[in-house]
Every structure is written in C-alpha cells, then in structure tokens.
Amino acid sequence: MDSTQQAEETGPDAKAQRWVTKLAKEITAFVKERGGSADAQISYIGERGVRIVLVGEDGGWGDLVAPSHEVAQKAAQKAGVTVHETLDGDLAARIRTGPYEWERMAGIQVGGPKDR
C-alpha cells in the first residue's frame, strides 16, 4: 500500500465515511423497529454538530448526533429515509410521546416531578 492509499484510509474523508456507515446502521435499525419506514429532520446544534431527529412510521421518535450536516445527509440517504427541511406540520404531528416524555417535560416546570 502506498502513502496515498494509506492517507485515504485514515484521513478526514475516511473518518467521515466511518461516521456515515455507523449512523446509517443506527438509522436502519430504528426504521426496522418502528414499522419499516421513517422520516428525518437535520438541525445544527452548535460546535457538537447536527441532530438527526427520526420519526418512525408508528410515530415513535429518536435522535442521533452527527459531526456535520454533510455526514448526516449522507447517512440518511444511505439508510433510505426522507429528510425534511423543518420539523413541523405533518412530520411533527406524527410524533407520539409516551409517559416518559410527558414526565420529563413536566419535570422541567416548577412543581413538576423531580429528575430521578
């Protein structure tokens, strides 16, 4: 292996590709658990990167963090999910929250349940 090949396998592009592969695998597992399809929305969250919010066919949701918008976009594409520009309207209406989320939201408010 020459130095060019070695640099390609260990450089920034290789690291980004490993991220894409890892995230795509996690997105695919989410899709399987949530009825066979899902949609995504990608949002910038600061220096940490971007947040991929996933909404499954069954209304279940989850999120992942990626180091960049490009990596998140490629992972979503590789996993076969549709990416939406915003998390509102029909996509937001599909999200189903359970007791855990309601308790956590209430815990943030004054007088709500305390964190455990």
C-alpha positions in Angstrom: 0.0 0.0 0.0 1.5 3.4 -1.0 1.3 6.5 1.2 -1.6 7.9 -0.9 -3.8 4.9 -0.3 -2.9 4.9 3.4 -3.8 8.6 3.8 -7.2 7.9 2.1 -8.0 5.1 4.5 -7.0 7.1 7.6 -7.7 10.8 6.6 -10.6 13.1 7.3 -12.7 11.5 4.5 -12.2 8.0 5.9 -13.3 9.3 9.3 -16.4 10.9 7.8 -17.2 7.7 5.9 -17.0 5.7 9.1 -19.5 8.1 10.7 -21.8 7.8 7.7 -21.7 4.0 8.0 -22.3 3.9 11.7 -25.1 6.4 11.6 -26.8 4.7 8.6 -26.7 1.4 10.5 -28.4 3.0 13.6 -31.0 4.7 11.4 -31.7 1.4 9.6 -32.2 -0.3 13.0 -34.6 2.4 14.1 -36.6 2.1 10.8 -36.9 -1.7 11.4 -38.1 -1.2 15.0 -40.6 1.5 14.0 -42.6 -0.2 11.3 -40.4 -0.2 8.2 -40.1 3.5 7.3 -39.1 6.7 8.9 -38.5 10.4 8.1 -35.8 12.6 9.4 -35.0 16.3 10.0 -31.5 17.6 10.5 -30.7 20.6 12.6 -27.5 22.4 13.5 -26.8 22.2 17.3 -23.6 24.1 17.6 -19.9 23.0 17.8 -21.0 19.5 18.5 -22.5 19.1 15.1 -26.1 18.4 14.0 -29.0 16.5 15.4 -30.9 14.0 13.3 -34.5 13.6 14.5 -36.1 10.5 13.3 -39.9 9.9 13.2 -40.9 6.3 12.6 -44.0 5.0 10.7 -45.5 4.2 14.1 -45.0 7.7 15.5 -42.1 6.7 17.6 -39.2 9.1 17.5 -35.5 9.3 18.4 -32.4 11.3 17.6 -28.8 10.9 16.8 -25.9 13.4 16.7 -23.6 13.7 13.7 -20.4 15.7 13.3 -21.6 17.6 10.3 -24.7 18.3 8.1 -22.9 16.5 5.2 -22.3 13.4 7.2 -25.9 13.4 8.5 -27.3 13.9 5.0 -25.2 11.0 3.6 -26.2 8.7 6.4 -29.9 9.4 6.0 -29.6 8.9 2.2 -27.7 5.6 2.7 -30.4 4.4 5.2 -33.1 5.4 2.7 -35.1 7.9 4.9 -36.6 11.1 3.6 -35.1 14.2 5.0 -37.4 17.2 5.7 -36.3 20.8 5.9 -38.2 21.5 9.1 -39.8 19.6 12.0 -43.3 21.0 11.7 -46.6 20.3 10.1 -47.3 16.7 9.1 -44.0 15.4 10.4 -44.4 16.9 13.9 -48.0 15.8 14.0 -46.9 12.1 13.5 -44.7 12.1 16.7 -46.2 10.1 19.6 -44.9 10.8 23.0 -45.3 8.5 26.0 -45.4 8.8 29.7 -41.6 9.2 29.9 -41.6 12.3 27.7 -44.6 13.8 29.5 -43.0 13.3 32.9 -39.7 14.8 31.7 -41.4 17.8 30.2 -43.4 18.3 33.5 -40.2 17.9 35.5 -38.7 21.0 33.8 -41.6 23.1 35.1 -41.8 24.5 38.6 -43.6 22.0 40.8 -43.2 19.1 38.3 -41.7 15.7 39.1 -38.0 15.8 40.1 -35.4 14.1 38.0 -34.6 10.6 39.2 
